[in-house]
Amino acid sequence: MRLLHIDLETYSSVNLQKAGLYKYVQSPDFQILLFAYSFDGGAVNVIDCARGEQLPEHITAALGDPNVKKAAHNAAFEIYCLNKFFHSPVCQWHCTMVHSLYCGFPASLDAAGRAMGLPEDKRKMGVGKQLIRYFCVPCTPTARNGGRTRNLPHHDPAKWQLFKDYCRQDVATEAEIYRRLERYPIPEQERQNWILDQYINMAGVKVDMDLIGSALELYGQVSGELSGRARRLTGLDNPNSVAQLKKWIQEHSGMELESLDKATVAEILADKDGEELVKEVLKIRKELGKTSVKKYEAMKACVCGDGRIRGLLQFYGASRTGRFAGRLVQVQNLPRNYIENLDLARRLVKRRQPDAVKAVYGDVPDLLSQLIRTAFIPGEGCRFIVADFSAIEARVLAWLAGEEWRLDVFRTHGKIYEASASAMFGVPIEKIKKGNPEYALRSKGKVAELALGYQGGAHALISMGALSMGLAEEELPDIVSRWRKSNRRIQDFWYAVENNAVDTVQYGTVHTMAKGISFYRDKEYLFVRLPSGRELFYYRPELVTNAFGRSAVGFYGTSQTTKKWELTETYGGKLTENIVQAVARDLLCSAMMNLYRAGYAICFHIHDEVILEAPKESGKNLQEAVRLMCTQPEWAEGLPLDAAGFEGYYYRKD
């Protein structure tokens, strides 16, 4: 099979970052400017499409030839751009960005090349952003440029030649990355998962433009009123200015504040003895600052001509575990809905009458925030079927560690919060129910379950909201101790994972655990093989000394705190979290493949929840969808899966 590396430079008047790939390409003025390619690692050629050069016949033939593998970095871009004019099936492509992420490297071509230590002649050129701004997006008309709205090659031939060199170099960089990673091939099942992801992103999901337009108009009216009220109360020209507002608060209450972040504002609002005027102003600021409402703007910006949004998901968005990431509207962090009658709320908002909405719901921005999910709707003649795995990470952790009492809970009633409280405090689970004093223990079981599965301590409980649940800080260590004592096998699993990883890094020893998890290494990586056969990659592993003076595993990756490529330390609990979340992700992919093969159209998915679109009279139903989701892959024998959901005509949090 021949290998064809491709890189495109394109033009569209649509903003790629805000509107996304699919609306960008669907623009009538979309154009391929440059087509750079290389066969089998040979010389790179650049076809100047902007100046009328045509793709050679052997290239157009290769685009649809199953005996020619096409490769690109972020191949989704090249695939969709080229398929506007040619035929090039997704299944014939390889994405070096996904391959980089699979092997633990950053996503971008430049960052991946630097992390791999590519020589200068194989790295991405640094002038790209400037050249893309000049040739690939509209320009502002000025007297100096003759009032034009677009820069063409003849407007600056020297820049154009540099742009061609830049495009040529991208192919060289991509080809070198491909060569470096070729010895660590992506498993065939992962290729199939990626192909399915392309189909999901291309199909997209319909949105309720009436609700979106109404919500934006309503928010505009209310925010104007709130801003005016804040100006009257404070006398400030711009009460949204942090500097001005901090000074005003100091003058009125004597408080010197370092910031006005969410935690600080929440603390002031919770203070019973606080200055009421300050509280009122901060409440207004809180309402105006609901960033979730801006998702309506994001939806409006990226909706395509047929009323659907495409490209909401990034395959292998989390390079350590392979979990998906959100794009554009960021569906992975949609606000929850709590109001009971969503139908009524949607009708009132669509009437665009802020007084009626205020009369029923009071806080308009909060209502609009809760309705964001409902802006996703099925296509004409269809309904949504939404199915969600139940407590998937807790189930996977118990299964991997062999914590039998927890598995018995998941095989029967599934009340893990009550069961955990029962195990921690020695109280019969039958007594932990509403109306009994023992029911107060459920909150302790819940917060312990949410915070402690990955070796967390008291700080993890606090981060998970233990104090806001009414728990005292001094009782948190006891909760940690009780949870660990009642989950000995999970605790043993953390330490076994850590010890195996350290031993493998130090001595190269191969360690195999239950469920097929194994640790091994080569000169480049520490590998963790998952039950599915997929591997987790830890680049350039070495032993470091942790804060407790013990040996720990360090590896190079993108730090979650600094966002820089650097040496990162890990430990048993964190490695366990990686493994559990990766297994849960593999189960989601297995479930989606089951659904797809059974004829279900997947609109998008959020964490462990799948949103399906089915014709009303198709016979597709929630019961069948749940059965397909919970059909275990061969490698997950003995793992008790469960799922639930609903059917409806808009998306919501059930």
URNOR-V179913 format. One record per residue. RES is the residue in one letter. OMEGA is omega in whole degrees, 0 to 359 (NA if undefined). Layout:
BEGIN
res omega
RES OMEGA
RES OMEGA
END
This chain:
BEGIN
res omega
M 178
R 182
L 180
L 175
H 185
I 169
D 181
L 164
E 190
T 175
Y 170
S 177
S 179
V 180
N 184
L 184
Q 183
K 187
A 180
G 185
L 193
Y 175
K 178
Y 182
V 182
Q 178
S 181
P 182
D 177
F 183
Q 170
I 182
L 183
L 177
F 179
A 183
Y 177
S 176
F 171
D 177
G 180
G 182
A 180
V 176
N 179
V 176
I 184
D 182
C 181
A 180
R 172
G 178
E 181
Q 175
L 178
P 183
E 181
H 177
I 179
T 177
A 181
A 182
L 180
G 184
D 180
P 178
N 176
V 176
K 176
K 181
A 176
A 176
H 194
N 187
A 178
A 180
F 181
E 181
I 185
Y 178
C 185
L 182
N 171
K 184
F 184
F 176
H 181
S 186
P 180
V 186
C 180
Q 186
W 173
H 181
C 180
T 175
M 177
V 179
H 177
S 179
L 179
Y 182
C 173
G 181
F 178
P 184
A 188
S 181
L 181
D 183
A 179
A 179
G 179
R 180
A 179
M 180
G 180
L 176
P 186
E 183
D 178
K 182
R 177
K 180
M 185
G 184
V 189
G 184
K 180
Q 181
L 178
I 177
R 184
Y 188
F 193
C 180
V 178
P 177
C 180
T 179
P 178
T 177
A 183
R 182
N 176
G 178
G 181
R 180
T 179
R 177
N 180
L 183
P 184
H 178
H 176
D 183
P 181
A 178
K 181
W 178
Q 177
L 179
F 177
K 177
D 179
Y 180
C 179
R 182
Q 177
D 178
V 179
A 179
T 179
E 180
A 179
E 176
I 177
Y 181
R 182
R 186
L 186
E 181
R 176
Y 187
P 174
I 180
P 182
E 179
Q 177
E 175
R 179
Q 177
N 179
W 179
I 177
L 178
D 178
Q 179
Y 180
I 181
N 180
M 181
A 177
G 182
V 179
K 176
V 182
D 184
M 176
D 178
L 181
I 179
G 180
S 180
A 180
L 178
E 181
L 180
Y 177
G 179
Q 184
V 181
S 176
G 178
E 181
L 179
S 178
G 179
R 179
A 178
R 180
R 182
L 186
T 186
G 181
L 175
D 182
N 180
P 175
N 179
S 180
V 182
A 180
Q 184
L 177
K 179
K 180
W 179
I 179
Q 181
E 185
H 183
S 182
G 181
M 173
E 185
L 176
E 180
S 175
L 180
D 185
K 183
A 181
T 180
V 180
A 180
E 179
I 181
L 181
A 182
D 182
K 182
D 184
G 178
E 186
E 180
L 178
V 179
K 182
E 179
V 180
L 174
K 178
I 179
R 181
K 179
E 181
L 185
G 180
K 181
T 181
S 180
V 180
K 177
K 175
Y 177
E 179
A 178
M 181
K 183
A 188
C 180
V 180
C 185
G 180
D 177
G 180
R 174
I 182
R 175
G 183
L 189
L 175
Q 178
F 181
Y 181
G 174
A 190
S 181
R 186
T 183
G 179
R 181
F 175
A 178
G 176
R 177
L 181
V 181
Q 182
V 181
Q 179
N 175
L 178
P 180
R 173
N 183
Y 182
I 188
E 186
N 181
L 179
D 179
L 181
A 180
R 180
R 181
L 179
V 181
K 176
R 177
R 179
Q 185
P 181
D 179
A 179
V 179
K 183
A 183
V 190
Y 178
G 185
D 184
V 179
P 179
D 178
L 180
L 178
S 181
Q 182
L 183
I 180
R 186
T 175
A 174
F 184
I 177
P 178
G 182
E 178
G 183
C 174
R 175
F 164
I 184
V 181
A 187
D 173
F 179
S 174
A 190
I 182
E 179
A 179
R 181
V 180
L 180
A 181
W 180
L 183
A 183
G 179
E 193
E 183
W 178
R 178
L 177
D 177
V 183
F 178
R 184
T 188
H 176
G 182
K 187
I 179
Y 178
E 181
A 179
S 178
A 178
S 180
A 183
M 189
F 176
G 180
V 178
P 184
I 180
E 181
K 182
I 179
K 183
K 181
G 178
N 178
P 181
E 181
Y 178
A 180
L 182
R 181
S 177
K 176
G 181
K 183
V 177
A 180
E 183
L 191
A 196
L 185
G 183
Y 174
Q 178
G 178
G 183
A 180
H 177
A 177
L 179
I 180
S 181
M 173
G 183
A 183
L 180
S 176
M 178
G 178
L 179
A 184
E 183
E 180
E 184
L 178
P 179
D 178
I 178
V 182
S 181
R 181
W 181
R 180
K 181
S 179
N 185
R 183
R 176
I 177
Q 178
D 181
F 177
W 186
Y 178
A 178
V 181
E 182
N 179
N 180
A 180
V 182
D 179
T 179
V 185
Q 188
Y 183
G 181
T 174
V 179
H 178
T 180
M 177
A 179
K 175
G 176
I 179
S 181
F 176
Y 184
R 167
D 183
K 186
E 194
Y 157
L 179
F 169
V 178
R 182
L 177
P 180
S 185
G 175
R 181
E 168
L 185
F 175
Y 191
Y 178
R 182
P 176
E 177
L 176
V 177
T 183
N 184
A 181
F 178
G 181
R 178
S 178
A 180
V 171
G 178
F 180
Y 180
G 178
T 182
S 178
Q 181
T 183
T 184
K 179
K 176
W 186
E 177
L 184
T 179
E 177
T 184
Y 186
G 181
G 180
K 176
L 176
T 178
E 177
N 183
I 183
V 181
Q 178
A 178
V 178
A 178
R 179
D 177
L 176
L 179
C 177
S 179
A 181
M 178
M 176
N 182
L 181
Y 181
R 178
A 175
G 178
Y 176
A 181
I 180
C 176
F 178
H 183
I 181
H 183
D 184
E 182
V 180
I 186
L 178
E 184
A 174
P 185
K 185
E 187
S 186
G 175
K 184
N 183
L 182
Q 179
E 180
A 178
V 179
R 180
L 178
M 187
C 174
T 187
Q 167
P 184
E 185
W 184
A 180
E 178
G 179
L 182
P 179
L 175
D 179
A 178
A 179
G 183
F 172
E 182
G 186
Y 166
Y 181
Y 177
R 172
K 186
D NA
END
